[in-house]
Amino acid sequence: MKERLKNFRFMEHRKIYYIVCVVLIVGSIGAGLLRGYNLGIDFTGGTMIEMEMGQQIEMSEIEAVLSDVDIDGSVTYAGEGNTQIIIKTSDSLNSDERETLLSAVQEKFSVGEDAVLSVENIGPSVGNLLKKSAFKAIAISVILMLIYVAIRFQWRYGLAAILALANTLLIVFGFYGLFHITINSPFIAAMLTILGYGINDTIVIFDRIRENTKDSSRRSVSGLIPLVDESIRQTVGRSIMTSLTTVIVMVPLLIICGSTIRSFILPLLVGVIASTLSSIFVATSLWYDINRLTRKGSYSGKSAKKKESKKQ
């Protein structure tokens, strides 16, 4: 295994990485758009009622109750054995409408008031405000990271890192569209966490690349390929082990925790895996291609000119 890793040429296959990412993103997001993204009431507004029925109830029976009280909504199963139901309405129900619906369900299926586990009611204006706030939070995080990496390294590192992070977020977003998973506030919190995790993983590799470029014998752009390959080999073990230990912790939480924690852990799990692969394969490939397109001849042009002037 170590011998294969030692001889593997990461940069040689960078076009394959780009193609795989584009196919994953376009395919999954396209499927989500065709099917329609499952936005939670956090963003759309409406009412969500979660109830413990004590047994699995046929959805058609619950939908019939909704029809009887003239409420337009959807029903999904939850809990172990599908004994819980979640009723979602696109319109925000007032107190009388909620009471009418709950009374009808309790009477139909002979359950008490303690069967109601939670009731959430969000108006459409609040949902729109949450959407705007979520986009602002992500945009501000991306801009601050770009500034930090550009100052800490160079603008080429910053651009490559941000593009790799965008690739990770689009993969996670496409995953949710493909499997029609609810997008809510915990999803946004997970996306912001993924941004921080992904930039940390990428900086580890970029820092090693920067250290290796100090070797004056490797200052030509044509010499960057073996340099980047060597830098990845030196850090790939750390990246994989760090991500693996994180995933090992998250998997039990995904299995045993409730729906609220699960809605945060699931995108985080997908994001950790995607960001690790993206930092190893995509970020480094983008950095090389950005340098190849924007530099000619010397990799470190300024430092080379300074050395020449000192000699003269």
N, C-alpha and C positions, 0 to 999 in steps of 0.2 A: 504493500500500500504506500509506504514512504517512498519507495523507488518510483512508483507511478506518479506520485505527486511531484517528486523532484524533476521528472522529465516532462511533466504536463506543461504545455504552452498556453497560458490563459489568453493572451492577447491575440493569438493566432485564430481563435474561434469567436472573436468579439462580434462579428456580424450575425452569428447564430444566436448570441444572447439578445441582440437587438430584435431579431425576427421573432424569437420566442416571446419576448415581452410585448411586442406589438400585437401578436396574435392573441395572447392572454387578455390584454387590456381591451382591444377592440371587440373580441368575441364575447367576453363576459359583460362589458358595459352595454354592448349592442343587445345582448339577450335581456339585460335588465330593463333597457329602454322599451323593448318590444313588449315585455311582460308588464312593465310598470314597476317602479321602485316602491318598496313597502315602507313608506314614511310613517313613523309613529305619530301619535297625537301631539307629541312635543313640538312637531313642526307643522302639522296640518291643522291642529286644533280639533276638538271633539271630546268625547267621553269614553273612558275605558273602565269597565267593571269586571273584576276578577272574583269568581265564586268557586267554592268547593262543594261539589254536588254529591260526593260520597260514592259515586259510581259513574261509569262512562255513559253519557247521555248522547243519543243520536242528534247530530247537528240539525237535521231537518226538523226535529221537534222544537229545538230552541229557536230556529229561524221562524217557525210557525208562531211562536209566542211574540216575537218581534213584529211580525206582520199583523197580529191581532191588536197590538197596542199602537200600530201605525208608526213604527220607528224603523228607519233604514240603518242597518248595521251589519257587521260581519262577526262570525264566531270562530274561535280557534280553541284547540285543546291545550292544556298545560298540566303540569304536575305528573307524578308517578302514576302510571296506569291510565292517563288521560281522564282523571276524575275531576279535574278542574276545567273551567271554561273561562274564556276571556271574550267579553262582548265589547266591540269597538264601534263607535258611531262617528261619522264624519262631521255631524253637527253637534255643537255643545248643548247638552240637555240641561234644562233648568231643574230645580229641585222637585217640582211636581211630576215632570216627565220621568225623572230617575226613580221616584217613589212608585209611580205606576208600573214601570218596567220591573222593578225588583219584586213588587207585590205579585205581579203576574207569574214571574218565574218561581217564586216561593210557593205559590198556590198550586201551580202546575206540577211541580216535582216534589212537593211536600218537604221542603227544606226550611230551616229557621233563619232568623236574622243573622245568626253567627256564621252562616254560610258565606256571607259577603266578606271577602278577604281585603279588597281595596277598591276604592272609587277615585278616579282621576278625572278632572274636568278642566280643560284648557280652551280658552277662547281663540278664535282665528288670529286676532291681533297679537296675542302673546306668542303664538306659533311662528308668525312672521318675524317677530323680534328675535326669537331664539335662532331662527335660520340665519338672520343677518349677523347676529353675535357670533355664531359658530364660524361663519366664513371669515369674519374679521379676525377672530382668534387664530385661525390657521394661517391667514395671510400675514399677520404680524409676526407669528413664530417663524415663518419661512424667511421673511425679510431680515429679521434679527440674526437668524442663523447664517444667511448669506453674507451679511456684514461681518459677523464674527470670523467666519472661515476666510473671507477675503483679506481681513486684517491679519489674522493669525498665519495664513499661508500666502496665497496669491489669488487673484480673482478667478483664475482658471480652476483652481481647486474648489472655490466656492460655487462656481457655475456647475461643475460636474457633480458636486455633492447635492445641490438643490434639484438638479434633474433626476438624480438617482432617488432622492426622497419622493419626488413627484411620481416616479415610476412605482414606488412601493405603495403610496396612497391610492393610486389608480387601480392597482391590483386588488387591494383590500376593498375598495369601493365596487369594483367589478365582481368580486366574490359575493358581496351582499346582493348585488343585482341578480347574479346568476342563480343563487339559492333563495332569493326572495325573503331575506332575513330583515327584520324590522330595524330601521335606522332611527335612533332616538338620541337623547342626550348622552347616555353612557358611550354610544358609538363615537361621538365627537371627542369625549374625554380620552377614549382609547386612541383615536387618530393623533391627538396632540402628544400622547405618550410615545406613540410609534415614531413621531418626528424626532423626539429627543433620543430615543434608543438608536434610531437609524443613523443620525448624525454622529453619535459617539462611536459606533462601529466603523463608520467611514473614515473618521478622523484618525483612528488607530492605523489604518492602512496608509492614508495620505501622509501621516507623520513619518512612517517608515520610508515611503517613497522620497520624501524631502531629505531625509538623512542620507539615503543612498545617492541622491543627485549631487552631494557634496564632493563626490569623487570626480575630479577634473577630467578623467579619461572617459567619462560617460556623458559629456555635455552635448553631444550631437543629438538631434531629434531621432535619427535613425537608430541610435543606441538606447532609446527609451524602452523598447519592447522587452529585451532581457532584464532591464532594470525593474520594470513593473512586475514582470513574472517573478523575479526574485523577491521583491517586496511582498507580494501576495503569499508566496510560500512561507515567508518568515512570520506572517501574522495570521494565516488561515486557521491554524490550530487553535489559537486563542479565540478567534471569532466564533468558530464552531462550538467550542466548549462553553463559552459564555452563553450563547444562544440555547444550547442544549440544556444547560442547568436551568435557564429561565423557563423553557418549555416544560421540563419535568415538574416544575412547581405549578404551572398553570393547568396542566391536564387534569389533575385531581379536582381542582377548583371548578373546572368546566363540567365535570361529571357530577359532583356532589352538591354544588351550590344551587341557589334558587335562580329564577329567571333574571332578576335584577343584576346580580353579579355575573351571570352567564353572558348577558348582553354587553358587558364590558370586557370579559375575558376572551370571548370568541374573536372579535376583530384584533385584539392585542396578540393573540396566538398566531393568527394568520400574518399579522404585520411583522412580528418578530422573525418569523421564517422568511418572509419576503424581503425584509430589510437586510438580513444577513446575506442572502444570496445576491441582493442588489448591490451591497457594498463591495462584495468580493468580485463579482463579474461585471456589473453595469457601471458603477462609479469609476472604477479604474479604467475601463475601456473608454468611457466618455472623456476622462482626463487626458488619456493618450491622444484621442482623436482631436480634442480641442487644441492641444499643443501642436499636433501635426498640421492642423489647418491654420493656426494663427502664428506659428513660428517658422522661420526658414533658417536652415543651417544650424546655428548654435542654439542649444536649449536654454542656456543662461547668458543671453546676449549682453546684458548690462555688466555682469561680473567679468565676462571675457574682455570687454572693451576697457574696463578699468585696469585689468592685468596688463594689457598691451600698452596702455598709456604710461604705466609705472615703469615698464621695461625701457620705454623710449626716454 
